[in-house]
Amino acid sequence: MNGVLVILEYRGAWNRMSWEALAAGQDIAVKLGQPLMAAVAGDHLEAAIPDLREKVDARAFAVRHGLLGEYTADGFVAAFVQLIHRLDPLLVLFPHTYQVRDFAPRLAARFGQNLIADVIAVEMDSGNPVFVRQLLQGKLNADYVHNGDGPCFASLQGGAFRADTLVAGACPVEEFLPALDASQIRSRPGERFRESAQTVDLSAASLIVSVGRGIKEQSNIPLVEELAKSLGAELAASRPICDNGWLPMERQVGSSGQTVSPKVYIAVGISGAIQHLVGMKGSKAVIAINKDENAPIFEVADYGIVGDLFEVVPALTAAVRKARGN
Ligand SMILES: Cc1cc2nc3c(=O)[nH]c(=O)nc-3n(C[C@H](O)[C@H](O)[C@H](O)COP(=O)(O)OP(=O)(O)OC[C@H]3O[C@@H](n4cnc5c(N)ncnc54)[C@H](O)[C@@H]3O)c2cc1C
């Protein structure tokens, strides 16, 4: 067995988590002294191939078949089983997308393995990868090592690895044509799950003011909105704010929201749960306003204000307006 194979996701457009997984795979491959490989499955993959060529500094495979045009777990498992038998990799990595959650455990089981799912970090111990996963809603981190006979399968949490560390290459894309038969596909794809339309691209914002449950009620949101306006910043939020419908889903930052890397991220009344941190830890400077001095957000903050946001935020907005003359 040799090599690190990263399975990417393309459904008419790339899932951005693919590049995070590829960057992580590249890093692990270098540390293990192993070659990197990448693969994507589909029917008409012509539009995906230029990106594969440009981004993958390794061997890349377009796994093509008419029966892979629409995603089914049966089709993807049958196709990737054949690719993995052919390549015999040590390690198979996936972005932890909804699609991967659906088929990757079954794919791993075909090789008598478990999927180490939703990994937030990969460390090295005596030349072996150690996969870190969270347990009990992030209260505990657990280390997993692979000691089975077959390949090791792991999926990587969105936002936990940085796509911008990817060293791009220029590789030829090899076609892999699996033998598939319609009788192998037992399910029929239904209507596609519609993810919220991302009309706000927070990933491009250089200043973000983000609001959390500390704001208490929807009617208080304008307080933080005013601060954002005074700074010319985008308004963002933690998940409970969007789950409550107080702000639209596309403003959510975190593992199930957007990943942002502004110059300044101001977290207002946000505790700093890991699922939030993975979406904003790439920020150049973090300013946290929280009344609890032990809130985990202060561990990642460059500047912290321990205080009541209902006092601090209006004072800050007034000071910004005065300084900027707006
Ligand atoms: C699978 C999964 C995916 C998730 N994805 C995301 C995600 O993408 N993004 C995300 O954000 N979360 C996500 N979560 C939820 C996450 O675990 C936390 O529950 C959430 O981030 C907490 O939001 P919060 O910090 O706003 O609220 P809380 O944890 O309730 O924190 C509120 C904070 O406000 C402070 N506060 C209260 N009153 C005041 C005041 N008057 N002045 C100043 N500070 C005050 C409190 O001290 C506290 O620290 C996910 C969870 C799961 C299980």
PDBQT file of the ligand as one rigid body, heavy atoms in Angstrom, charges set to zero:
ROOT
HETATM    1  C1  LIG A 401     -22.839  19.775  13.981  1.00  0.00    +0.000 C 
HETATM    2  C2  LIG A 401     -22.806  21.172  14.559  1.00  0.00    +0.000 A 
HETATM    3  C3  LIG A 401     -22.501  22.217  13.711  1.00  0.00    +0.000 A 
HETATM    4  C4  LIG A 401     -22.464  23.527  14.233  1.00  0.00    +0.000 A 
HETATM    5  N1  LIG A 401     -22.131  24.535  13.376  1.00  0.00    +0.000 NA
HETATM    6  C5  LIG A 401     -22.011  25.787  13.883  1.00  0.00    +0.000 A 
HETATM    7  C6  LIG A 401     -21.605  26.870  13.041  1.00  0.00    +0.000 A 
HETATM    8  O1  LIG A 401     -21.394  26.736  11.826  1.00  0.00    +0.000 OA
HETATM    9  N2  LIG A 401     -21.478  28.089  13.598  1.00  0.00    +0.000 N 
HETATM   10  C7  LIG A 401     -21.712  28.324  14.940  1.00  0.00    +0.000 A 
HETATM   11  O2  LIG A 401     -21.566  29.482  15.373  1.00  0.00    +0.000 OA
HETATM   12  N3  LIG A 401     -22.106  27.322  15.734  1.00  0.00    +0.000 NA
HETATM   13  C8  LIG A 401     -22.274  26.062  15.248  1.00  0.00    +0.000 A 
HETATM   14  N4  LIG A 401     -22.700  25.072  16.064  1.00  0.00    +0.000 N 
HETATM   15  C9  LIG A 401     -23.195  25.430  17.414  1.00  0.00    +0.000 C 
HETATM   16  C10 LIG A 401     -22.074  25.606  18.426  1.00  0.00    +0.000 C 
HETATM   17  O3  LIG A 401     -21.791  24.367  19.026  1.00  0.00    +0.000 OA
HETATM   18  C11 LIG A 401     -22.521  26.583  19.533  1.00  0.00    +0.000 C 
HETATM   19  O4  LIG A 401     -23.702  26.105  20.132  1.00  0.00    +0.000 OA
HETATM   20  C12 LIG A 401     -22.749  27.994  19.026  1.00  0.00    +0.000 C 
HETATM   21  O5  LIG A 401     -21.627  28.446  18.288  1.00  0.00    +0.000 OA
HETATM   22  C13 LIG A 401     -22.957  28.914  20.221  1.00  0.00    +0.000 C 
HETATM   23  O6  LIG A 401     -23.318  30.186  19.751  1.00  0.00    +0.000 OA
HETATM   24  P1  LIG A 401     -23.077  31.467  20.643  1.00  0.00    +0.000 P 
HETATM   25  O7  LIG A 401     -21.622  31.596  20.978  1.00  0.00    +0.000 OA
HETATM   26  O8  LIG A 401     -23.728  32.600  19.943  1.00  0.00    +0.000 OA
HETATM   27  O9  LIG A 401     -23.984  31.166  21.937  1.00  0.00    +0.000 OA
HETATM   28  P2  LIG A 401     -23.570  30.759  23.411  1.00  0.00    +0.000 P 
HETATM   29  O10 LIG A 401     -22.649  29.600  23.432  1.00  0.00    +0.000 OA
HETATM   30  O11 LIG A 401     -24.846  30.661  24.164  1.00  0.00    +0.000 OA
HETATM   31  O12 LIG A 401     -22.741  32.006  23.926  1.00  0.00    +0.000 OA
HETATM   32  C14 LIG A 401     -23.279  33.261  24.212  1.00  0.00    +0.000 C 
HETATM   33  C15 LIG A 401     -22.161  34.091  24.817  1.00  0.00    +0.000 C 
HETATM   34  O13 LIG A 401     -22.640  35.401  25.035  1.00  0.00    +0.000 OA
HETATM   35  C16 LIG A 401     -22.119  35.877  26.248  1.00  0.00    +0.000 C 
HETATM   36  N5  LIG A 401     -23.018  36.909  26.755  1.00  0.00    +0.000 N 
HETATM   37  C17 LIG A 401     -24.279  36.759  27.242  1.00  0.00    +0.000 A 
HETATM   38  N6  LIG A 401     -24.807  37.946  27.564  1.00  0.00    +0.000 NA
HETATM   39  C18 LIG A 401     -23.852  38.884  27.285  1.00  0.00    +0.000 A 
HETATM   40  C19 LIG A 401     -23.797  40.277  27.405  1.00  0.00    +0.000 A 
HETATM   41  N7  LIG A 401     -24.838  40.993  27.878  1.00  0.00    +0.000 N 
HETATM   42  N8  LIG A 401     -22.656  40.917  27.045  1.00  0.00    +0.000 NA
HETATM   43  C20 LIG A 401     -21.588  40.231  26.577  1.00  0.00    +0.000 A 
HETATM   44  N9  LIG A 401     -21.593  38.882  26.437  1.00  0.00    +0.000 NA
HETATM   45  C21 LIG A 401     -22.721  38.216  26.785  1.00  0.00    +0.000 A 
HETATM   46  C22 LIG A 401     -22.044  34.647  27.158  1.00  0.00    +0.000 C 
HETATM   47  O14 LIG A 401     -21.053  34.838  28.171  1.00  0.00    +0.000 OA
HETATM   48  C23 LIG A 401     -21.660  33.568  26.163  1.00  0.00    +0.000 C 
HETATM   49  O15 LIG A 401     -20.254  33.389  26.111  1.00  0.00    +0.000 OA
HETATM   50  C24 LIG A 401     -22.740  23.774  15.591  1.00  0.00    +0.000 A 
HETATM   51  C25 LIG A 401     -23.047  22.698  16.427  1.00  0.00    +0.000 A 
HETATM   52  C26 LIG A 401     -23.082  21.416  15.928  1.00  0.00    +0.000 A 
HETATM   53  C27 LIG A 401     -23.399  20.287  16.867  1.00  0.00    +0.000 C 
ENDROOT
TORSDOF 0
